[in-house]
Every structure is written in structure tokens, then in C-alpha cells.
Amino acid sequence: MLRCGDLPHLTNFSQARFAPGQTAIPHAHQDMFEVFFVETGAGVIRIDSQEYPLVPGNCVAVEPGEVHEVINNGATELVLTYFGLQAEQS
């Protein structure tokens, strides 16, 4: 098991489940990168108004400041494993 501080710059490591039709509201993180891995299901991730497919095996990285939202437009549950990495502060 990972403990706080085991991996430098790791801010979170989680799993999200979206029912058909469910969305995550558009938002941005100024201080971290966020990486999504699609476990099961299908949907899209919208990053700065550009849509990218979410299908099993896809991995998508979102950079600090990019507005992003996840949309399950499929017929089954969309399961994403994701983590955040702290961006370097200048």
C-alpha cells in the first residue's frame, strides 16, 4: 500500500465510476497533472473543448490549467483509475 510521501509529487491515486449519462463537471487544476486510465466502459473526456474517446486501455493526461470533464455517453458503467502529479512550482 502507498502511504503519503512514498512517491514524491503524487497527489492522489483513485478510481471513479460513472453511470451511463453521468458526467463530471468541467474543472481545472492549476497545481497538478492528472492522468486517467480507462478500465471498462466508454465515454469521452473533453479537454479545453476538444473531445477524446475513452475506451478500455486508453490513457489520457491532462496538464495543469486545462479545463476537463468526463462524460459517460455509453450504455454501461465507465470505470477510470486516475492519479495526480504535483506540477513544479516556479
C-alpha positions as CSV (number, residue, x, y, z in Angstrom):
1,M,0.0,0.0,0.0
2,L,1.1,3.5,-0.7
3,R,1.5,5.9,2.1
4,C,1.6,9.7,2.0
5,G,5.1,10.7,0.9
6,D,6.1,7.3,-0.6
7,L,6.1,8.7,-4.1
8,P,7.2,12.3,-4.4
9,H,4.8,14.6,-6.2
10,L,1.9,12.1,-6.1
11,T,-1.2,14.0,-5.0
12,N,-3.9,11.2,-5.4
13,F,-4.5,7.7,-6.7
14,S,-8.1,6.9,-7.1
15,Q,-10.9,5.2,-9.1
16,A,-14.0,6.8,-10.4
17,R,-17.2,5.1,-11.6
18,F,-19.7,6.9,-13.9
19,A,-23.1,5.5,-14.5
20,P,-24.5,5.8,-18.1
21,G,-25.3,9.5,-18.7
22,Q,-23.3,10.7,-15.7
23,T,-20.7,13.5,-16.1
24,A,-18.0,15.2,-14.0
25,I,-18.4,19.0,-14.1
26,P,-15.8,20.9,-16.1
27,H,-12.9,21.9,-13.9
28,A,-9.1,22.6,-13.9
29,H,-6.2,22.0,-11.5
30,Q,-3.6,24.7,-11.5
31,D,-1.1,22.8,-9.5
32,M,-1.2,19.2,-10.9
33,F,-1.2,16.9,-13.9
34,E,-4.0,14.4,-13.9
35,V,-3.7,11.0,-15.7
36,F,-6.7,8.8,-16.5
37,F,-6.7,5.1,-17.4
38,V,-9.9,3.6,-18.7
39,E,-10.6,0.2,-17.1
40,T,-14.1,-0.5,-18.5
41,G,-16.9,1.2,-20.3
42,A,-16.9,4.0,-22.8
43,G,-17.2,7.8,-22.9
44,V,-15.4,10.9,-23.7
45,I,-13.1,13.3,-22.0
46,R,-13.4,17.0,-23.0
47,I,-10.1,18.9,-22.6
48,D,-10.3,22.6,-23.4
49,S,-13.3,22.0,-25.7
50,Q,-11.6,19.1,-27.6
51,E,-13.1,15.6,-27.2
52,Y,-11.1,12.4,-26.9
53,P,-12.5,8.9,-26.7
54,L,-12.4,6.9,-23.5
55,V,-12.3,3.2,-24.3
56,P,-10.7,0.4,-22.3
57,G,-6.9,0.6,-22.3
58,N,-6.8,4.3,-23.2
59,C,-4.7,6.6,-21.1
60,V,-5.2,10.4,-21.1
61,A,-3.0,13.0,-19.5
62,V,-4.4,16.5,-18.5
63,E,-1.9,19.3,-18.0
64,P,-2.2,22.0,-15.2
65,G,-4.8,24.6,-16.1
66,E,-6.6,22.6,-18.8
67,V,-10.3,22.6,-18.3
68,H,-11.6,19.0,-18.4
69,E,-14.7,17.0,-17.9
70,V,-15.6,13.3,-18.2
71,I,-18.8,12.2,-19.9
72,N,-20.2,8.6,-19.9
73,N,-22.1,8.5,-23.2
74,G,-22.0,4.7,-23.2
75,A,-24.6,2.1,-22.1
76,T,-22.5,0.7,-19.3
77,E,-20.6,1.9,-16.3
78,L,-17.4,3.8,-17.1
79,V,-14.6,3.0,-14.7
80,L,-11.4,5.2,-14.6
81,T,-8.3,4.8,-12.5
82,Y,-6.6,8.1,-12.2
83,F,-3.8,9.8,-10.3
84,G,-2.4,13.4,-9.9
85,L,1.2,14.6,-10.0
86,Q,2.1,17.9,-8.5
87,A,3.4,20.4,-11.0
88,E,6.7,22.1,-10.4
89,Q,6.2,25.5,-8.8
90,S,8.3,28.3,-10.3
